[in-house]
Amino acid sequence: MSAISLRLPDSIHKRLREVAQREHISINQLIATAVAEKLSALLTFEILEKRAQKGRRSKFLRVLRRVRPTAPMESDR
């Protein structure tokens, strides 16, 4: 495990403390979880972007033409 020094505005530190207390976890755990969630979101975007680059519009349109036209469900109108 690594340690880092982090400078935060007092207002953010106060809110972190409040949320950590409410969730019954340490500030350290809250920050680690928040960073992990952000990394996950960023990495997921990168993965989807790479997959999208492999796609071809012509293939998409060919598959789309095979979909039968139907009226939308009442809940979708």
Secondary structure, DSSP 8 states (H G I E B T S, - for coil): ---------HHHHHHHHHHHHHHTS-HHHHHHHHHHHHHHHHHHHHHHHHHHHH--HHHHHHHHHTS------GGG-
